[in-house]
Amino acid sequence: MSQSHFLDGSSPPHISTLAILAGVSAMNMSIFLPSLPSMARDFGVDYGTMQIFISGYFLSLAFFQLIIGPVSDRIGRKPTMLAAFFLFTVSTLICEITTNFYLFMFFRMLQAGVAAGFVLGRAIVRDIVPMEHAASMIGYVTMAMTIMPMLAPAVGGILEEQLNWRYSLRLMYLMGFMALLLIWLDQKETLNKRELSGSKFSDDYKKLFLNTDFWFYVIVMGFSVGSYFSFLTGAPVISAEYFNLAPSLQGSLFAILGLGFLLGNFLTGRFARKIGPTRFMLWGCFIALLGPLLQCFIYLNFYFGPLSFFTPMFFVGLGQGLIVPNAAAGIVSVNPKLAGSASGLGATIQVMIGGLLAYITGYIISIFVTPLPLIIILFFTILVSMFFSYKLQKSGSF
């Protein structure tokens, strides 16, 4: 592993560069959420139509994740990252100036090229360090991906209230331009030219599909993130209709989950190399399982108020902070020559699992507006992650 120096293009990218790029990617997903009603009014569409803004972006995100990795395995990480962030920056500029809703939606979906920030961040880490170091570095990168979605809606809301929602696009355009400069100045190509893949996309994916460990890591990560998606889908409904909480208080209570996740990522960064990724994943599952078990115990035996519902989610967040970076390191390590393809394919499957679990949760909660169904869903999704983490531990993988 060669030494990284910040803003030194002759050395591998500094960990702070990878964290910033991943943070920009994560921020673009949620900065516009508070502005959706205003955007609908400005474009003259109803709020239901504006929901396409969210679903269309995530579909495009899944598509870009699927192709960015294999492309980078062929032409290198740096040119792929530059091209993706250039597409993001230009698309953001066009979104900012257009007044046509359909043109806006088209370029909003092209903005998803920013997925390179977290897809290639993981692949670059695996290029420059061995597996036992990768989980620690990915833990620090994931911290940025955790912080930004928590901060972005607040930033977007302030910009809308003080100026208007298009200033969020101007901020993202500026960040895209700064990211391009950062990639150009700090990111040396990390993929060894002798390791450039010359095979077809389908051949690369076939190798990954036939790798049992790849699937185990993806399932662990998918169901861990899926429990997070399920909570984000069901908790707002329960907060509003069951607990009658104001939106501002809901946001404060959601931070409990985020704080746990931050602590878990920090611990991964500090200790994953010493403890080992698969063991850390299994520990994370046990810790995460404490959340729904504690919720269920309180719900069945005591008064169940908002704090009883949200406070145990700290353990879920803490456990996920141990699971996700280590599973991500495992995904890109099953075949280091295909780290980009593995990262992209793994992220796409993760989004599909998370989206499906979120849909199921939304459907059930719309019928039974009580906390118990959500608690049960959290329990079983974490249990699936635990089972496959145990299988990886028993197999001696990494």
N, C-alpha and C positions, 0 to 999 in steps of 0.2 A: 504494500500500500504506500503510494507516494504522498508526501505532505501537501495539504491544501492550504493555499494562501488566498485571502479574500481579494477580489479584483485583480488576480494574477492569472491571465489567460493561458499561461504555460503550465499550470498545475490543475489537478482535478477541481471541480467546483466545490466551494466551501459549503459546509452544512447549512450555514445561514442563507446562502443563495437558494439551495433546494427548498428550504423552509419558506422563503419569501415566494418562490414560484408556486409552491403548493398552496400557500395562503391566498394568493391572487385567484387561483383556480377555485378554491372553496368559497371565497367572498362573492364571486360572480353568481353563485347559485342562489344566494339568499338576500342580497342587498336590496332587491326590488320587491320583496314580499310585502312590506308595509304600504307600498305605493300602488298595488294592483287596482284598488277602486279608482284612484285618480287617473291611472293610465287608461282604464276602461272608459271613463268620462271623456278624456282627451281624444281618444280614437273613435268615440261614438259607438262603442259596442257594449253589450251587457256583460255583467260580471262572469256569467257562465262561460261566455266565449273567451273571456280573459284567462280562464283556467287552462286553455290550450297553451298559453304562455309558459305554464309550468310543465305540463305533460310533454309538450313538443320539445322543450329544452332537454328534458331527461332522456327522451328517446334519442335525440341527436347526441347527447353525451355518451350513451351506451354505444352508438355507432362509432364515434370517434375513438373511444377507448379500445374498440375492437381492431381498428386499423393502425392507430398510432404506434402501438408496440411493435408489430411486425415490420412496419416501414422503418422504424429506428434500428431494427436488427439488420436491415439491409444497407441503409445509407448512413447510419450513425446517429447518435443521440443529439448532438449539437445542431446539425442542419434540420432535423425533424422538429426540435424544440423551437428553433428560430422560425420555421415555416408556420408552425401551429400558433405561436404568439403573434406573428404578423397577421395571420388570418383573423385572430381574435381582435386585435387592435383596429384593423380596418373595418371589420364587421361592427364593432362597438361605435365607431365614428358614424357609420351609415345609420345605425339604429338611433343615434342621438339627433340626427338632422331630418330623418324622414317623418312625414305626417300620415303615411299610408300604413294601415294596420298590417296588411298582408306582407308588404315589403319589410316592415319591422320584424314580423315573425320569422321570415326567411333568414334574415341576417342575425336574428337572435339565436336561431338554431346553429348558424355557422360560428357563433361565439363559443360554442361547445368545444372548439378546437383547443380551448384553454385547458382541457382535460390532460394535455401533455404535462402540465405542471405536477400532477400527482402520479400519473401513470409512469412517466419517464423518471420522476424523482426516485421511485423505488428501484427501477432498473439501473439507474446510475449508481445508486448506493451499492447494488450487487456487483457492478462492474469494478468498483474500486476497493471493496473490502470483502473478506470471506464471510460465510454464513454466520459464524459466531459473533462477528462485529456488526452485521447488517441490521439485526433486530434493534440494537441500541441506537444506531443512526436513524433508522426509520421511525423509531419512537419519538425522536426530536422533531422530525419532519411532520409526523402526525399531530404533534402538539399544535403546530401552526394551522393545520387543517381543522383542528377542534376549536381553536380560539376565534378564527375568522368568521365561521358561521354564527357564532354567538354574538359577535360585535357588529357584523354587517347589517342586520335588520335595524339596529339602533342608529347606525350611521345613515342608512337610507332614509329612515323616518325623520331624522333631524334635517337632512338635506331637503326633503320634501316640504317639511313645515316651514323652514326658513327661506327656501328658494323655490325649487320645484323638482319633480322627480327626474327630469332629464339631467340634473346635476349629478345624479348617481352614475349615469352613463359617462359623463365627462370625467368623473373620478376614475372609473374603470378604464377609460381610454388612456388617461394619464398613467395609471398603474401598468397597463399593457405596454406603453412606450418605455417606461422605466424597466420593465421586465426584459424587453428586447435588449436594452443597453446592458443589463446585468448578464444576460446570457452571452452576449458578444464579448464582454470584457472578462468574465470570470469563468466561463465554462469551456475548459479544454475537452476535446473529444475523449470519452472514456472507454468506448468500445474498441477493442483491439481489432485492427484491420484484418488480421488473420482469422478473427472470429465472426466476421460479417457473414450473415446467412445468405446463401445463394439459392436456397430451396424455395419452393412455392409456399404461399401462405397456408394452403391446405395441408401441406406436408408438415409444417411447423405445428399447426394446431392438432394434427393427428398424433404427433409425438406427445403432446401435452394431454390430449384426451385419453391416451392409453396409459398414462402415468397415474398410478393409484394414489401416490402421495400428493400429487397436484390436486386431485379431486378432494382428498381429505382436508387439505389446507383451505381450499376454496369453500367447502361446506362449513368448516369451522368459522371462517371469516364471514361468510354470507349469512349464517343464522345469528351470529353475534351482532352484526350490523342490522340484520333483520329485526332483532328484538328492539333495537334503537328506533328503527323506522316505525315499528308497531306502536311503541310508546308515543312517538311524536304524532302519530295518526289518532290514537285513541284518547290520550291525556287531555288535549284541548277541549274535546267534547265533554268528557267527564268533569273537567274543571269548571266549565261554563254551566252545564245543565244539572250536574249532580251536586257540586259544591257551591255553585253560584259565585264563582270568583271573578273579580275584575280582570281585564286583560293585562294590566300592568303587574298585578300580583302573580298572575300565571307566569309571566316572563321571569320574574324573580325566582319563583320556585323551580322553574326548568333549569336554572343555573346550577342547582344541586347536582343534577346528572352530569353537567359539563365539568364541574369542579372535580368530580370523581374521575372522569375520563382524563382530565389533565394530570391528576396525580398518578394515575396508572401509566400514562405515557412517560412521565418523568421517571418513575421507577423502572420502566423498561429501558429507558436510555441509560440509567445508571447501573442496572444489575443483570440485564438479559445475557450479556456475555459470560458472566460468572455462573448464573443459574442454569442457563440453557433455554432455548426458545420453546420446545415442546413442554417442558416442565412448567415454564411460566404460563403457557396457554392453559394448561390443566388447572393450575392454581387460580388463574383468572376466572375460569368457569365456576369453580367452587365459591369464590368470592361473589361473583355476579349472582349466583343462585340464592345467596343470602337475602337479596333484595325482595324477590317475590315471596320467598318463604316467610320473611318478616312481615310483609304486607298482609299475607293471608292469615298469619297468626293473629295480628292485631284486628283485622277485619272480622274474624270469627269470634273473637273473645272480648274486644274492648270497643270503645268509641272510635270510629274511623273518620277522622277529619282530614283536611288537606295535607297537614304535616305528616300524618300517618301514611298517606299515599306517596308523597314526594320524597321525604327524607330517606327511606330505604333505597331509593333509586341511586343514592350515592354509591352503594355497593355495586350496583349494576354498572354504573359508569366506571368505577375503579377496575372492576373485572374486565370490562371491554378495553380499557386502556392497557391492560396486560395482554389481552388476546389479539387485538387487531394488528399492532405492529409486528408481533412475532409470527402471526399467520401470513402477513404480507411478505415478511422476509423468507418464509418457507416457500411461498408461491414462486418467487423469483429465483429460488435456489435449486429447485428440482432439476432444472436444466439451465445452467448459467449462460450458455450460448444463446438461449431463447428467452432471456430475462425480460426483454421488452414485450414479446408476444405473450409470455406468461402473465405479466403485470396487466396488460390490456384485456386479455381474455378473462383473467380472474376478476378484474374490476367489473366487467360487463355482466358476468354471471352473478356477482355480488349484488349489483343493482337489480337484476331480475328477481333474485330471491327476496331481497328487501322490498321491492315493489309489490311482489305477490303477497308477502306477509302483511304489508301495509294495507293492501286492498281487502284481504280477509278480515283484518282487524277492524277496518272502517265499516265493513258490512255487518259484522257481529255487534259492534258498539252502537250502530244505528238502530238495532233491535233491542239490545239489552244495555241501557244507559246506566250501568253500574260498574264499579271498579273491578269486581271479581273476574269477569271474562278476560279483561286485559291482563290481570295478574296471572291467570292460567296460561294465556298465550306467552307471556314473558317466561314463565317457568319452563314450558316445553321447548321453546326456541333455544334457551340456554342449555337445556338438557341435551339437545341434539349436538350443539357445539362441544359439550363435555364428552359425549360418547366418542366423537371422532378425534378429539384431542387425546383421549385415552388410547385409541387405536394407534395414533401416531407415536405416542410415548412408548407403547408396547413394541412397536415395530422397530424402535431405535432410530427413527428418522431424525437426522440433524440433532 
